[in-house]
Amino acid sequence: MFKNIKRVISNYIEISDKEWEYYSKGLTVKTFKKKDIILDNGTICKYVYFVNNGLLRIFFIDNNGEEKTFHFAVEDTFASDYESFLKEIPSKYSIQALEDTTVILMSNEMLYDGYKQLRNGEKLGRLLAEEYFFLFNDKIQAIYTKTPIERYRDLHETLPGILQRVPQHLIASYLNISSVHLSRLKNGD
């Protein structure tokens, strides 16, 4: 069950078998059904979720009460409201399973313990934080600097197969366009 997360963590840092044996004892596996909310906005995010299989959607509610999809987390990627997780403050985001999904949970305590116990634990924390920052940065830049068709193509390129796994209205929300606009893009693409 932990071979995928071990492989992904090994892509970030060098981790010995002994370190992995110690660190993996803190991991927990949890399964969610399609449409389950695994983090509700307003609650404190207590975990970084590693998607072992399935698909998660990270979203927020805008000022008009509409859901806005911020990110999709596919297999072998992490999902969290990292600000809520690190600062232990109420989350501004919700996370929902879009398919039956199995995640591996990394708690806040486990992350901080890894900083102390793993040779490269602080590096792992830094690299995860950088990845989260780049995700935010890329999303914001795309909204302001790319056309909807460019954002659509980028999504198709960076998350191959996502268009077949996610309902059209959620893809439109992610791209920050209407479903009608998305239909036009798809028909013209």
Residue pairs with C-beta under 8 A, 6 or more apart in sequence:
1 29
1 52
1 104
2 24
2 27
2 104
4 50
4 52
4 75
4 76
5 27
5 50
5 52
5 104
6 15
6 20
6 24
7 76
8 50
8 76
9 15
9 124
12 123
12 124
12 127
12 128
13 118
13 120
13 121
13 123
13 124
13 127
14 119
14 120
15 23
15 118
15 119
15 120
16 119
19 117
19 118
19 119
22 117
23 110
23 114
23 117
23 118
26 106
26 107
26 109
26 110
26 113
27 104
27 105
27 106
27 110
28 104
28 105
28 107
29 52
29 102
29 103
29 104
29 105
30 102
30 103
30 105
31 100
31 101
31 102
31 103
32 38
32 54
32 97
32 100
32 101
32 102
32 103
33 97
33 100
34 97
34 98
34 99
34 100
34 101
35 96
35 97
35 98
36 96
36 97
37 94
37 95
37 96
38 49
38 56
38 95
38 96
38 97
38 103
39 45
39 81
39 91
39 93
39 94
39 95
40 91
40 94
41 60
41 61
41 90
41 91
41 92
41 93
41 94
42 90
42 91
43 90
43 91
44 84
44 88
44 89
44 90
44 91
45 80
45 81
45 82
45 84
45 85
45 91
45 93
46 85
46 107
46 108
47 80
47 85
47 105
47 106
47 107
47 108
48 78
48 79
48 80
48 82
48 85
48 105
48 106
48 111
48 128
49 56
49 73
49 78
49 79
49 80
49 95
49 103
49 104
49 105
49 106
50 76
50 77
50 78
50 103
50 104
50 105
50 106
51 73
51 74
51 75
51 76
51 77
51 78
51 79
51 101
51 102
51 103
52 75
52 102
52 103
52 104
53 75
53 101
53 102
54 75
54 97
54 98
54 99
54 100
54 101
54 102
54 103
55 72
55 73
55 74
55 75
55 97
55 98
55 99
55 101
55 165
55 166
56 72
56 73
56 79
56 95
56 96
56 97
56 98
56 101
56 103
57 69
57 71
57 72
57 73
57 95
57 96
57 98
57 166
57 170
58 69
58 70
58 71
58 72
58 73
58 79
58 81
58 93
58 94
58 95
59 67
59 68
59 69
59 70
59 93
59 94
59 95
59 96
59 173
60 67
60 68
60 70
60 92
60 93
60 94
61 67
61 68
61 94
62 68
67 173
68 173
68 176
69 170
69 171
69 173
69 174
70 93
70 139
70 174
71 79
71 135
71 139
71 174
72 98
72 159
72 162
72 166
72 174
73 79
74 159
74 162
78 128
78 131
79 95
79 103
80 95
80 132
81 91
81 92
81 93
81 95
82 128
82 129
82 132
83 89
83 92
84 90
84 91
84 92
84 93
85 108
86 108
86 129
88 108
98 165
98 166
98 170
99 165
111 125
114 121
114 124
114 125
115 121
115 122
115 125
118 124
142 150
142 151
142 154
143 151
143 176
146 154
148 175
148 176
148 177
148 181
148 182
148 185
149 185
149 188
149 189
151 175
151 176
152 175
152 182
152 185
152 186
152 189
153 189
155 162
155 163
155 171
155 174
155 175
156 162
156 163
162 171
163 171
166 174
168 179
168 182
168 183
169 179
171 182
172 178
172 179
172 181
172 182
175 182
177 185
